[in-house]
Amino acid sequence: MGWAMGRWVRVKVSGAVCCCLAALACACLLAAGCTHAPQPATTTAAPRPAAVVRVAGGLVRGFRYGSVSIYRGIPFAAPPVGELRWRPPQPVHPWRGVLDCVRFRPSCPQQRVPGVAQSVRGPQSEDCLYLNVWTPAHAAGERLPVMVWIHGGGFVCGSGSLAGGSGTTLAAAGRVVVVSISYRLGIFGYFALPALSRESPQRVSGNYGLLDQIAALRWVRRNIAAFGGDRRSVTIFGESAGGQSVIALLVSPLSRGLFARAVTESPRYEDRGIGLWATRRLRAQQREGTTIAASLGAPAGPGQLAALRRVTVAGLLGAAAPAPRPVLALFSEPPRPSFQPVIDGYALPDEPWVMLRRGDWARVPVLVGSNDDEANMWFRAESAADRLPAAIDCRRRMRWYLGPRYARFASSVSRTQPGSYTAKTSRMMTVLEFDTPARFAALCAASSGVPSYLYYFTWTPPGDPWGATHGAELPYVFGAPLRTVKSGPTGTAERALAREVMGYWTAFAATGDPNGSGRPRWPRYSAGHGRTLEIGRVTRVVPDPYAAACKVAERIARLH
């Protein structure tokens, strides 16, 4: 994800990230999931100090904004710099006195890929393992539900400092404690190398970003009661790569018991799909790491790791920048170099979809879904002249991937999708890369006897020609329209939708069931008769959208 960075005295509104497909398909792979959400309204009021709270490491002081206490930039692990680069997160360094936590800390260093709008502003640093807390609790003795946000951004961009611009509205409206976390990205978070594996007690490397997320959840479990949160009622939620991270945490044995519920928005975790690959085998990641190390003048042998740990941040980012490749090759295997969670037999024992299918996962209630026009993020930045060629390239990729089943898949989507060749292509990509994984996750949970809820987000603000694109639900999850949308019929509808979405999400966080008074009833998902909650101009229960096409894609992906 990518939202504009803000400070407590001034926060700016950011537009949607533009992903350039035809000009640089590789950039789109990296940026998938980088979207924006409106920021809180600017305030000039002087902040009021919040209570001083004791956490692991020392005392922290935040500030009050309305009814919510906010603590920004709390360290949850030691800075992963120097000798700690490419090591699992270590315990936080204690500090003396009271640490003022009123400003966001630096974002993890990010890849700068031509063609992708740089949405993360402000400082960047390897010293990035911090989290932020928004709490409406009046006393530490309260036990409110906790929602831990994991940002997206293709595992190479984004920041925990940017969660919806603010957790203030969500925390206040839902009486929940909101936590947003940062984790190492790109070459800093998912770099694997034989020498790194040899120095590890588990003989693995490459999952530092995932281990950061687990360390943050352990911090929440130990410390959240001091902010009025209930350590036994923690919900993890994330979108795009954040949603994929939720899937990884569901199956990782290292995160068991650290959360009670999970929300995964627009996940893309199927490893053979034509979109962003979300997992990679350790051996393959190590081969790529060896190539990167050699390019940096650090071939295998004594001193290799010491030399690599001396390379500057700019040097590492330069070595990690992917080269453009033919479109078909990009979607038949990941871009090179590629960074994502690694199947290492330790943090990730196997492919996430395999573990979900066989029931080897946390088995907690799951809320999952996708949006109506996800793939339009790849067309919205194109010129009118370039959209048709881009759509033709996408069709070629889908023909390669689906093989003889392509005609059946295309027909089942086109029957219900009006519009141009490009519009139909975008919908086919949405079904293949987003709807199918979401539906599969809901099916796995339901088949395991676990409460499961599937949604399909269709709301489009009037005048927006691109529909419910990737990340379109996020402003409503974080309640942005309640802060930013003007009055009038459209504004009234958007604010009502925000209250409805926040109501579903926070009720689920509190009980594992999103239902409550004043909202259309959301039935549990069932493998026998799939029913989905459409969230849009009219929120209602509908049959699974594009169920036939999803079944075709599931067979190709070996999901059944």
PLY file of the C-alpha trace (Angstrom):
ply
format ascii 1.0
element vertex 560
property float x
property float y
property float z
element edge 559
property int vertex1
property int vertex2
end_header
0.00 0.00 0.00
1.13 3.55 -0.32
-0.41 6.50 1.42
1.11 9.93 1.78
3.01 10.27 5.00
1.53 12.66 7.53
2.52 14.20 10.82
0.28 14.94 13.75
0.21 18.63 12.99
-0.45 18.30 9.31
-1.57 15.42 7.09
-2.13 15.62 3.37
-4.64 13.89 1.12
-3.22 11.60 -1.55
-4.67 10.26 -4.78
-4.60 6.75 -6.19
-1.31 5.16 -7.16
-0.86 4.78 -10.91
0.53 1.45 -12.04
1.94 1.50 -15.56
1.20 -1.81 -17.26
2.12 -1.57 -20.90
5.03 0.83 -20.47
6.65 -1.24 -17.76
4.86 -4.43 -16.77
7.49 -5.23 -14.19
6.69 -2.03 -12.33
3.06 -3.11 -12.11
4.03 -6.41 -10.56
6.00 -4.62 -7.90
3.41 -1.94 -7.24
0.33 -4.17 -7.15
-1.51 -3.26 -4.01
-0.11 0.26 -3.67
-3.22 2.37 -3.22
-4.12 5.52 -1.39
-6.72 6.37 1.20
-7.83 9.87 2.16
-6.03 11.35 5.14
-7.54 12.97 8.22
-8.59 16.57 7.96
-5.87 19.07 8.78
-5.95 20.34 12.34
-4.18 23.30 13.87
-5.25 22.56 17.42
-2.42 21.94 19.86
-2.26 18.26 20.84
-3.10 17.25 24.36
-0.69 14.83 26.04
-1.92 11.27 26.44
-1.17 9.04 29.39
2.36 7.76 29.83
2.36 4.01 29.24
4.98 1.41 30.14
5.84 -1.06 27.37
8.73 -3.39 26.65
11.76 -1.11 26.62
10.47 1.76 28.71
7.87 4.51 29.00
6.05 6.11 26.04
3.92 9.24 25.78
1.44 9.96 22.99
-1.19 12.61 22.41
-4.97 12.91 22.38
-7.05 13.61 19.27
-10.69 13.90 20.19
-11.62 10.80 22.14
-8.64 8.76 20.93
-5.14 8.49 22.37
-2.47 8.12 19.69
1.05 6.72 20.08
3.21 6.89 16.95
6.58 5.29 16.44
6.83 2.78 19.30
9.80 0.45 18.73
8.86 -3.22 18.79
12.32 -4.61 17.92
15.93 -3.51 17.80
16.97 -1.54 14.69
17.87 -4.20 12.06
21.06 -2.41 11.01
24.74 -3.30 10.84
25.24 -6.85 12.10
21.46 -7.21 12.50
20.80 -6.68 8.78
19.22 -9.91 7.45
18.78 -11.41 10.87
15.49 -12.20 12.65
14.17 -9.26 14.68
15.85 -8.90 18.05
14.44 -7.60 21.35
13.96 -3.86 21.56
16.73 -1.80 23.13
15.58 -0.24 26.43
15.60 3.55 26.72
15.76 5.97 29.60
13.10 8.46 30.53
9.87 8.88 28.58
9.92 8.36 24.79
7.73 10.90 22.98
5.66 9.00 20.44
3.92 11.77 18.54
5.50 11.39 15.08
5.67 8.53 12.64
9.09 6.93 12.31
10.90 6.39 8.97
9.55 3.94 6.41
11.59 0.96 5.32
13.82 1.79 2.32
11.81 1.17 -0.84
12.44 0.31 -4.44
12.13 3.21 -6.84
10.85 1.73 -10.08
10.31 4.01 -13.11
6.62 4.23 -13.94
5.37 3.84 -10.38
4.28 6.94 -8.48
6.28 7.27 -5.28
3.60 7.54 -2.65
5.67 7.13 0.52
7.03 10.51 1.51
9.28 11.50 4.34
12.39 9.76 5.65
13.31 6.15 4.97
15.67 4.06 7.03
16.64 0.50 7.81
15.76 1.48 11.37
12.06 0.99 10.63
10.65 -1.56 13.08
8.05 0.60 14.77
4.32 0.42 15.28
1.51 2.90 15.97
-1.42 2.63 18.37
-4.81 4.38 18.35
-6.91 3.63 21.42
-10.28 4.96 22.62
-9.79 3.28 26.01
-10.14 5.53 29.03
-8.03 3.31 31.25
-5.51 0.52 30.94
-7.96 -1.80 32.70
-10.33 -1.86 29.72
-10.25 -4.89 27.43
-11.17 -3.68 23.96
-10.83 -5.70 20.76
-7.56 -5.09 18.91
-7.13 -4.73 15.13
-3.57 -5.03 13.78
-3.16 -3.54 10.29
-0.57 -4.97 7.85
0.07 -2.68 4.89
0.40 -3.86 1.31
2.64 -2.78 -1.54
3.89 -5.89 -3.32
6.35 -6.56 -0.45
8.55 -3.77 -1.83
6.75 -0.53 -0.90
4.43 0.96 1.69
4.62 1.84 5.37
2.90 1.07 8.63
2.87 4.80 9.26
0.25 5.24 6.56
-2.61 3.02 7.63
-5.59 4.73 6.09
-3.98 8.03 7.04
-5.12 7.41 10.59
-6.69 4.78 12.77
-8.50 7.53 14.66
-11.94 7.19 13.07
-11.93 3.38 13.09
-10.84 3.25 16.73
-13.44 5.80 17.85
-16.35 4.46 15.80
-15.81 0.81 16.60
-14.40 1.07 20.14
-11.39 -0.95 19.07
-7.66 -0.49 19.58
-6.03 -0.07 16.16
-2.37 -0.97 15.65
-0.42 -0.49 12.42
2.96 -2.14 11.95
5.95 -1.77 9.68
8.08 -4.62 8.38
11.20 -4.92 6.23
10.58 -4.75 2.50
12.24 -5.86 -0.72
15.90 -6.80 -0.44
15.91 -5.89 3.26
12.96 -8.14 4.08
13.11 -11.11 1.70
16.76 -11.58 0.65
17.99 -15.17 0.90
21.53 -16.48 0.54
23.26 -19.80 1.35
25.64 -18.02 3.74
22.71 -16.40 5.56
21.03 -19.79 5.89
24.23 -21.33 7.27
24.49 -18.73 10.04
20.84 -19.30 11.02
20.07 -21.89 13.74
17.18 -23.05 11.55
19.36 -23.07 8.38
16.97 -20.71 6.59
16.95 -17.15 5.27
14.69 -14.75 3.41
11.61 -14.29 5.59
12.75 -11.31 7.65
9.71 -9.23 6.72
7.37 -12.03 7.79
9.34 -12.53 11.02
8.99 -8.79 11.69
5.21 -9.13 11.46
5.30 -12.03 13.92
7.54 -10.04 16.28
5.06 -7.15 16.14
2.21 -9.52 17.02
4.23 -10.84 19.96
4.75 -7.25 21.10
0.99 -6.68 20.90
0.33 -9.78 22.94
2.73 -8.63 25.68
1.94 -4.92 25.73
-1.51 -4.10 24.36
-3.25 -4.39 27.74
-1.43 -1.20 28.77
-3.44 0.61 26.07
-6.77 -0.91 27.09
-6.62 -3.74 24.53
-7.54 -7.38 25.01
-4.58 -9.62 24.11
-7.00 -12.52 23.63
-9.07 -10.62 21.06
-6.57 -9.65 18.36
-7.63 -9.48 14.70
-5.05 -9.18 11.94
-6.18 -7.39 8.78
-4.46 -6.33 5.60
-4.94 -5.64 1.89
-3.06 -6.85 -1.23
0.43 -7.87 -0.02
-0.95 -7.15 3.45
-3.77 -9.59 2.71
-1.24 -12.11 1.44
0.70 -11.58 4.66
-2.47 -12.42 6.60
-2.67 -15.70 4.67
1.00 -16.40 5.47
0.36 -15.71 9.16
-2.67 -18.00 9.11
-0.50 -20.92 7.98
2.78 -20.12 9.76
3.36 -22.27 12.87
5.32 -19.36 14.39
2.24 -17.12 14.64
-0.18 -19.61 16.17
-1.95 -18.22 19.21
-1.00 -14.61 18.46
-4.38 -13.63 16.96
-7.97 -14.76 17.22
-9.43 -13.61 13.89
-8.23 -12.63 10.42
-9.40 -10.26 7.66
-7.73 -10.59 4.26
-8.66 -8.05 1.59
-7.80 -8.73 -2.07
-5.13 -11.38 -1.40
-3.11 -12.78 -4.30
-1.30 -15.75 -2.85
-1.61 -18.52 -5.46
1.92 -19.28 -6.57
1.27 -20.31 -10.17
-1.07 -17.43 -10.99
-0.39 -14.96 -13.76
-0.14 -12.06 -11.38
2.17 -11.24 -8.50
3.73 -14.37 -7.08
3.42 -14.40 -3.33
5.74 -17.22 -2.29
8.99 -18.70 -3.52
11.03 -21.77 -2.65
14.11 -21.17 -0.51
16.49 -22.72 -3.02
15.25 -20.46 -5.82
15.44 -17.37 -3.60
18.99 -18.31 -2.57
20.07 -18.68 -6.20
18.80 -15.19 -6.90
20.49 -13.88 -3.77
23.79 -15.35 -4.94
23.46 -13.44 -8.22
22.72 -10.19 -6.39
25.64 -10.69 -4.02
28.02 -11.24 -6.92
26.76 -8.08 -8.63
27.66 -6.19 -5.45
31.21 -7.53 -5.44
30.58 -10.07 -2.67
30.91 -13.57 -4.17
30.52 -16.68 -2.03
33.33 -17.27 0.40
34.78 -15.93 3.64
33.77 -12.37 4.35
30.78 -12.39 2.01
28.22 -11.47 4.68
30.44 -8.86 6.26
30.90 -7.23 2.86
27.17 -7.29 2.12
26.33 -5.79 5.49
28.62 -2.87 4.65
26.83 -2.09 1.36
24.90 1.16 1.51
21.11 1.30 1.38
21.32 2.95 -2.05
23.62 0.21 -3.28
21.25 -2.53 -2.17
18.22 -0.81 -3.70
20.11 -0.42 -6.97
21.06 -4.09 -7.06
17.47 -5.08 -6.28
15.86 -3.03 -9.07
14.26 -5.42 -11.58
15.06 -5.25 -15.27
12.20 -5.05 -17.83
11.34 -8.41 -19.36
8.89 -9.64 -22.00
5.31 -9.49 -20.76
4.66 -13.22 -21.19
7.82 -14.09 -19.24
6.83 -11.72 -16.45
3.58 -13.57 -15.89
4.95 -17.09 -16.33
7.45 -16.54 -13.51
8.26 -13.72 -11.09
10.27 -10.68 -12.13
13.98 -10.87 -11.43
14.99 -10.08 -8.81
11.85 -10.92 -6.89
11.01 -10.48 -3.23
8.18 -12.18 -1.36
7.70 -14.66 1.50
9.86 -17.76 1.18
8.81 -21.38 1.65
11.63 -22.25 4.02
10.21 -25.15 6.04
10.32 -22.97 9.17
8.23 -19.80 9.02
6.41 -21.13 5.93
6.48 -24.93 5.82
4.70 -25.19 2.44
2.71 -23.25 -0.15
-0.03 -21.32 1.71
-2.79 -22.69 -0.51
-1.60 -26.26 0.12
-1.66 -25.73 3.87
-5.09 -24.09 3.71
-6.48 -26.94 1.65
-5.22 -29.66 4.00
-6.40 -27.78 7.10
-2.91 -27.03 8.43
-3.55 -23.46 9.56
-4.68 -21.45 12.58
-8.40 -22.17 12.00
-9.66 -18.86 13.32
-12.70 -17.02 11.92
-11.91 -15.47 8.54
-13.41 -12.50 6.67
-12.16 -12.29 3.08
-13.11 -10.60 -0.17
-12.23 -8.77 -3.34
-13.39 -5.78 -5.38
-15.42 -5.52 -8.56
-12.77 -3.87 -10.74
-9.43 -4.81 -9.13
-7.46 -5.11 -12.38
-8.42 -1.64 -13.57
-5.43 -0.45 -11.56
-3.36 -1.68 -14.52
-5.31 0.31 -17.10
-6.24 3.58 -15.43
-2.83 5.21 -16.00
-2.58 4.15 -19.64
-3.30 6.48 -22.49
-6.39 5.62 -24.51
-4.16 4.46 -27.36
-2.21 2.06 -25.13
-5.10 0.36 -23.36
-6.11 -1.96 -26.18
-2.54 -3.26 -26.80
-2.19 -3.80 -23.06
-5.46 -5.76 -22.99
-4.29 -7.91 -25.92
-1.09 -8.74 -24.00
-3.17 -9.68 -20.97
-5.30 -12.02 -23.08
-2.15 -13.70 -24.37
-1.00 -14.33 -20.82
-4.35 -15.76 -19.81
-4.43 -18.05 -22.88
-0.98 -19.33 -21.93
-2.01 -19.89 -18.33
-5.47 -21.40 -18.85
-4.62 -23.44 -21.94
-7.60 -25.34 -23.35
-9.83 -24.04 -20.55
-9.38 -20.43 -21.67
-12.47 -20.39 -23.91
-14.75 -21.65 -21.16
-13.30 -19.19 -18.65
-13.60 -16.23 -21.03
-17.15 -17.12 -21.95
-18.32 -17.46 -18.37
-16.97 -13.98 -17.55
-18.04 -12.22 -20.75
-21.66 -13.36 -20.49
-22.21 -11.06 -17.52
-19.65 -8.34 -18.24
-20.76 -5.61 -20.64
-18.43 -3.13 -22.21
-15.35 -3.00 -24.37
-12.68 -5.59 -25.06
-10.51 -3.86 -22.47
-13.28 -3.85 -19.84
-13.92 -7.57 -20.37
-10.19 -8.27 -20.15
-9.90 -6.37 -16.90
-12.79 -8.33 -15.42
-11.22 -11.63 -16.50
-7.98 -10.65 -14.76
-9.91 -9.61 -11.66
-11.68 -12.98 -11.50
-8.50 -14.95 -12.10
-6.17 -13.06 -9.79
-8.41 -11.79 -6.97
-11.88 -13.34 -6.87
-10.55 -16.91 -7.15
-8.05 -16.65 -4.24
-10.62 -14.91 -2.02
-13.27 -17.52 -2.75
-10.77 -20.34 -2.19
-9.77 -18.98 1.23
-13.44 -18.75 2.23
-14.02 -22.30 1.01
-11.06 -23.65 2.98
-12.26 -22.01 6.17
-15.83 -23.23 5.68
-14.62 -26.76 4.89
-12.66 -26.74 8.15
-15.81 -25.87 10.09
-14.50 -22.37 10.82
-16.75 -19.27 10.52
-16.03 -17.70 7.16
-17.47 -14.58 5.52
-16.96 -13.62 1.87
-17.57 -10.12 0.48
-17.55 -8.48 -2.95
-17.05 -4.71 -2.89
-18.81 -2.89 -5.77
-19.23 0.71 -4.65
-18.15 3.30 -7.21
-18.38 7.01 -6.44
-20.40 8.88 -9.10
-18.25 10.03 -12.00
-15.44 7.53 -11.43
-15.03 5.58 -14.70
-12.75 2.92 -13.19
-15.12 1.34 -10.70
-14.16 -0.44 -7.50
-10.46 -0.80 -8.23
-7.75 -2.43 -6.13
-7.88 -0.86 -2.67
-11.21 0.90 -3.24
-12.63 -0.46 0.02
-9.87 0.98 2.21
-11.27 4.50 2.71
-14.47 2.89 4.01
-12.66 0.41 6.25
-10.84 3.33 7.90
-13.83 5.68 7.82
-12.23 8.34 5.62
-15.56 9.66 4.21
-16.61 10.60 7.74
-13.69 13.04 7.77
-13.27 14.12 4.16
-16.48 13.82 2.11
-18.61 16.92 1.70
-22.34 17.09 2.31
-24.96 16.27 -0.28
-26.64 13.05 -1.47
-23.38 11.44 -2.58
-21.57 12.43 0.59
-24.41 11.10 2.71
-24.28 7.76 0.87
-20.52 7.49 1.22
-20.57 8.28 4.93
-23.35 5.73 5.45
-21.29 3.13 3.59
-18.23 3.91 5.71
-20.25 3.43 8.90
-21.62 0.16 7.53
-18.21 -1.24 6.52
-16.58 -0.19 9.80
-19.51 -1.77 11.61
-18.98 -5.11 9.88
-15.20 -5.09 10.35
-15.22 -4.04 14.01
-18.06 -6.41 14.96
-16.06 -9.23 13.41
-13.00 -8.10 15.36
-14.99 -8.17 18.57
-16.86 -11.45 18.17
-15.82 -13.30 15.00
-19.25 -12.48 13.52
-19.68 -9.27 11.46
-23.40 -9.01 12.03
-25.12 -6.43 14.17
-28.22 -4.30 14.35
-28.86 -1.82 11.56
-26.91 -3.69 8.86
-28.03 -6.29 6.29
-27.35 -9.77 7.62
-24.14 -11.39 6.35
-24.46 -15.19 6.26
-21.58 -17.52 6.95
-19.99 -18.88 3.81
-20.75 -22.48 2.98
-19.13 -24.78 0.47
-22.54 -26.22 -0.39
-24.25 -22.97 -1.33
-21.82 -20.09 -1.60
-23.38 -16.78 -0.61
-21.46 -13.53 -0.78
-22.21 -10.14 0.73
-22.13 -7.51 -2.01
-21.10 -4.20 -0.45
-22.10 -1.32 -2.69
-24.97 1.00 -3.49
-27.24 -1.67 -2.08
-25.60 -4.04 0.38
-27.18 -7.43 -0.13
-26.51 -11.16 -0.20
-25.86 -12.57 -3.68
-24.65 -15.86 -5.17
-20.88 -16.09 -5.61
-19.92 -13.69 -8.42
-18.34 -15.52 -11.36
-18.51 -18.87 -9.56
-18.16 -20.88 -12.79
-15.08 -18.93 -13.88
-13.54 -19.28 -10.42
-13.99 -23.05 -10.60
-12.13 -23.13 -13.92
-9.28 -21.09 -12.44
-9.18 -23.25 -9.31
-8.70 -26.40 -11.39
-5.88 -24.81 -13.37
-4.23 -23.63 -10.16
-4.50 -27.12 -8.64
-6.63 -25.76 -5.84
-9.03 -28.69 -6.18
0 1
1 2
2 3
3 4
4 5
5 6
6 7
7 8
8 9
9 10
10 11
11 12
12 13
13 14
14 15
15 16
16 17
17 18
18 19
19 20
20 21
21 22
22 23
23 24
24 25
25 26
26 27
27 28
28 29
29 30
30 31
31 32
32 33
33 34
34 35
35 36
36 37
37 38
38 39
39 40
40 41
41 42
42 43
43 44
44 45
45 46
46 47
47 48
48 49
49 50
50 51
51 52
52 53
53 54
54 55
55 56
56 57
57 58
58 59
59 60
60 61
61 62
62 63
63 64
64 65
65 66
66 67
67 68
68 69
69 70
70 71
71 72
72 73
73 74
74 75
75 76
76 77
77 78
78 79
79 80
80 81
81 82
82 83
83 84
84 85
85 86
86 87
87 88
88 89
89 90
90 91
91 92
92 93
93 94
94 95
95 96
96 97
97 98
98 99
99 100
100 101
101 102
102 103
103 104
104 105
105 106
106 107
107 108
108 109
109 110
110 111
111 112
112 113
113 114
114 115
115 116
116 117
117 118
118 119
119 120
120 121
121 122
122 123
123 124
124 125
125 126
126 127
127 128
128 129
129 130
130 131
131 132
132 133
133 134
134 135
135 136
136 137
137 138
138 139
139 140
140 141
141 142
142 143
143 144
144 145
145 146
146 147
147 148
148 149
149 150
150 151
151 152
152 153
153 154
154 155
155 156
156 157
157 158
158 159
159 160
160 161
161 162
162 163
163 164
164 165
165 166
166 167
167 168
168 169
169 170
170 171
171 172
172 173
173 174
174 175
175 176
176 177
177 178
178 179
179 180
180 181
181 182
182 183
183 184
184 185
185 186
186 187
187 188
188 189
189 190
190 191
191 192
192 193
193 194
194 195
195 196
196 197
197 198
198 199
199 200
200 201
201 202
202 203
203 204
204 205
205 206
206 207
207 208
208 209
209 210
210 211
211 212
212 213
213 214
214 215
215 216
216 217
217 218
218 219
219 220
220 221
221 222
222 223
223 224
224 225
225 226
226 227
227 228
228 229
229 230
230 231
231 232
232 233
233 234
234 235
235 236
236 237
237 238
238 239
239 240
240 241
241 242
242 243
243 244
244 245
245 246
246 247
247 248
248 249
249 250
250 251
251 252
252 253
253 254
254 255
255 256
256 257
257 258
258 259
259 260
260 261
261 262
262 263
263 264
264 265
265 266
266 267
267 268
268 269
269 270
270 271
271 272
272 273
273 274
274 275
275 276
276 277
277 278
278 279
279 280
280 281
281 282
282 283
283 284
284 285
285 286
286 287
287 288
288 289
289 290
290 291
291 292
292 293
293 294
294 295
295 296
296 297
297 298
298 299
299 300
300 301
301 302
302 303
303 304
304 305
305 306
306 307
307 308
308 309
309 310
310 311
311 312
312 313
313 314
314 315
315 316
316 317
317 318
318 319
319 320
320 321
321 322
322 323
323 324
324 325
325 326
326 327
327 328
328 329
329 330
330 331
331 332
332 333
333 334
334 335
335 336
336 337
337 338
338 339
339 340
340 341
341 342
342 343
343 344
344 345
345 346
346 347
347 348
348 349
349 350
350 351
351 352
352 353
353 354
354 355
355 356
356 357
357 358
358 359
359 360
360 361
361 362
362 363
363 364
364 365
365 366
366 367
367 368
368 369
369 370
370 371
371 372
372 373
373 374
374 375
375 376
376 377
377 378
378 379
379 380
380 381
381 382
382 383
383 384
384 385
385 386
386 387
387 388
388 389
389 390
390 391
391 392
392 393
393 394
394 395
395 396
396 397
397 398
398 399
399 400
400 401
401 402
402 403
403 404
404 405
405 406
406 407
407 408
408 409
409 410
410 411
411 412
412 413
413 414
414 415
415 416
416 417
417 418
418 419
419 420
420 421
421 422
422 423
423 424
424 425
425 426
426 427
427 428
428 429
429 430
430 431
431 432
432 433
433 434
434 435
435 436
436 437
437 438
438 439
439 440
440 441
441 442
442 443
443 444
444 445
445 446
446 447
447 448
448 449
449 450
450 451
451 452
452 453
453 454
454 455
455 456
456 457
457 458
458 459
459 460
460 461
461 462
462 463
463 464
464 465
465 466
466 467
467 468
468 469
469 470
470 471
471 472
472 473
473 474
474 475
475 476
476 477
477 478
478 479
479 480
480 481
481 482
482 483
483 484
484 485
485 486
486 487
487 488
488 489
489 490
490 491
491 492
492 493
493 494
494 495
495 496
496 497
497 498
498 499
499 500
500 501
501 502
502 503
503 504
504 505
505 506
506 507
507 508
508 509
509 510
510 511
511 512
512 513
513 514
514 515
515 516
516 517
517 518
518 519
519 520
520 521
521 522
522 523
523 524
524 525
525 526
526 527
527 528
528 529
529 530
530 531
531 532
532 533
533 534
534 535
535 536
536 537
537 538
538 539
539 540
540 541
541 542
542 543
543 544
544 545
545 546
546 547
547 548
548 549
549 550
550 551
551 552
552 553
553 554
554 555
555 556
556 557
557 558
558 559
